[in-house]
Amino acid sequence: MNIEKHLRSQRLFAIAYIIIGGIALCVFLILLFSGNITGKLPGLFAGLIFGFLPLGILLLVDVNWIKRNTAMQKQIELKNEERNVLLRNKSGYEALNLMIWLIFGLWFLNMWVKIASFWVFPVLLGMMSISYFTFLSVNGKKY
């Protein structure tokens, strides 16, 4: 893997995140000073601003730090070895397959018992994480 190509793409992502956060901040300030911000808009803009701006800035700092640290560059190259990529892809595929069947089962169960969607999404997200890491450890021992 070419580390320079990886760092260049990460820098582009960082700049895109900063631009999105900056645009959201500008629109928020314009709406705030014009008095047209009502309802759920402050929360929406706060999420966009405090999600994208710090992420972009910290990703840019991380890229610059990795550029100066050769040990970290070697660790990134090791992380992207063929075996590790195979394990991550296979585990992700198996976890997604399991989640599809779980969602289908919950939909089928919802036809008879009304399930509150308030609890379904966090449970599905948690199950996705747990199943991914479980499949990752099983596949790591297998391959």
C-alpha positions as semicolon CSV with decimal commas, in nm:
position;residue;x (nm);y (nm);z (nm)
1;M;0,000;0,000;0,000
2;N;0,128;0,342;-0,088
3;I;0,125;0,545;0,234
4;E;0,148;0,878;0,050
5;K;-0,164;0,797;-0,150
6;H;-0,344;0,700;0,172
7;L;-0,242;1,023;0,347
8;R;-0,343;1,231;0,044
9;S;-0,692;1,077;0,042
10;Q;-0,725;1,127;0,419
11;R;-0,623;1,492;0,378
12;L;-0,891;1,538;0,110
13;F;-1,152;1,385;0,342
14;A;-1,039;1,618;0,622
15;I;-1,071;1,923;0,398
16;A;-1,416;1,811;0,281
17;Y;-1,531;1,767;0,644
18;I;-1,399;2,113;0,733
19;I;-1,575;2,268;0,433
20;I;-1,908;2,100;0,520
21;G;-1,878;2,210;0,883
22;G;-1,781;2,563;0,777
23;I;-2,076;2,591;0,540
24;A;-2,310;2,468;0,815
25;L;-2,161;2,723;1,057
26;C;-2,204;3,008;0,806
27;V;-2,564;2,912;0,727
28;F;-2,638;2,878;1,100
29;L;-2,497;3,222;1,175
30;I;-2,689;3,380;0,886
31;L;-3,014;3,220;1,002
32;L;-2,942;3,311;1,364
33;F;-2,879;3,678;1,293
34;S;-3,177;3,703;1,058
35;G;-3,403;3,545;1,322
36;N;-3,526;3,267;1,094
37;I;-3,401;2,973;1,298
38;T;-3,681;2,784;1,468
39;G;-3,787;2,434;1,562
40;K;-3,532;2,160;1,518
41;L;-3,291;2,363;1,305
42;P;-3,059;2,464;1,593
43;G;-3,009;2,100;1,687
44;L;-2,955;1,999;1,326
45;F;-2,696;2,268;1,268
46;A;-2,526;2,199;1,602
47;G;-2,491;1,834;1,502
48;L;-2,347;1,924;1,162
49;I;-2,110;2,187;1,300
50;F;-1,985;1,993;1,603
51;G;-1,965;1,672;1,403
52;F;-1,788;1,780;1,087
53;L;-1,559;2,064;1,200
54;P;-1,375;1,885;1,484
55;L;-1,359;1,563;1,281
56;G;-1,197;1,743;0,987
57;I;-0,955;1,939;1,203
58;L;-0,846;1,636;1,406
59;L;-0,815;1,422;1,092
60;L;-0,589;1,688;0,940
61;V;-0,378;1,693;1,259
62;D;-0,362;1,313;1,251
63;V;-0,248;1,308;0,888
64;N;0,030;1,557;0,964
65;W;0,135;1,355;1,271
66;I;0,146;1,029;1,073
67;K;0,347;1,200;0,799
68;R;0,625;1,276;1,050
69;N;0,609;0,941;1,234
70;T;0,765;0,654;1,036
71;A;0,669;0,391;1,295
72;M;0,305;0,483;1,252
73;Q;0,341;0,460;0,875
74;K;0,475;0,105;0,905
75;Q;0,186;0,017;1,138
76;I;-0,065;0,145;0,881
77;E;0,102;-0,059;0,607
78;L;0,090;-0,369;0,829
79;K;-0,278;-0,305;0,901
80;N;-0,350;-0,313;0,530
81;E;-0,181;-0,646;0,459
82;E;-0,368;-0,887;0,235
83;R;-0,462;-1,125;0,520
84;N;-0,596;-0,847;0,741
85;V;-0,800;-0,701;0,458
86;L;-0,942;-1,047;0,384
87;L;-1,036;-1,096;0,751
88;R;-1,207;-0,757;0,777
89;N;-1,399;-0,802;0,451
90;K;-1,511;-1,156;0,532
91;S;-1,615;-1,061;0,886
92;G;-1,806;-0,758;0,761
93;Y;-1,987;-0,970;0,502
94;E;-2,084;-1,232;0,760
95;A;-2,198;-0,970;1,013
96;L;-2,409;-0,795;0,748
97;N;-2,561;-1,127;0,643
98;L;-2,652;-1,199;1,005
99;M;-2,805;-0,852;1,042
100;I;-3,016;-0,898;0,730
101;W;-3,164;-1,216;0,879
102;L;-3,212;-1,047;1,216
103;I;-3,392;-0,752;1,056
104;F;-3,609;-0,992;0,857
105;G;-3,692;-1,183;1,177
106;L;-3,777;-0,861;1,363
107;W;-3,997;-0,746;1,076
108;F;-4,174;-1,082;1,076
109;L;-4,216;-1,066;1,456
110;N;-4,347;-0,709;1,429
111;M;-4,643;-0,838;1,226
112;W;-4,781;-1,004;1,542
113;V;-4,626;-0,804;1,824
114;K;-4,574;-0,432;1,785
115;I;-4,207;-0,359;1,856
116;A;-4,112;-0,003;1,947
117;S;-3,858;0,127;1,695
118;F;-3,705;0,329;1,980
119;W;-3,537;0,009;2,102
120;V;-3,484;-0,171;1,772
121;F;-3,218;0,057;1,621
122;P;-2,981;0,065;1,921
123;V;-3,014;-0,312;1,959
124;L;-2,939;-0,367;1,589
125;L;-2,640;-0,135;1,605
126;G;-2,506;-0,315;1,911
127;M;-2,565;-0,656;1,756
128;M;-2,385;-0,546;1,439
129;S;-2,078;-0,446;1,639
130;I;-2,079;-0,759;1,853
131;S;-2,130;-0,990;1,555
132;Y;-1,856;-0,817;1,352
133;F;-1,596;-0,852;1,628
134;T;-1,706;-1,209;1,699
135;F;-1,672;-1,305;1,333
136;L;-1,338;-1,122;1,321
137;S;-1,196;-1,328;1,608
138;V;-1,337;-1,656;1,469
139;N;-1,201;-1,583;1,120
140;G;-0,867;-1,475;1,268
141;K;-0,828;-1,817;1,427
142;K;-0,956;-1,997;1,117
143;Y;-0,736;-1,823;0,859
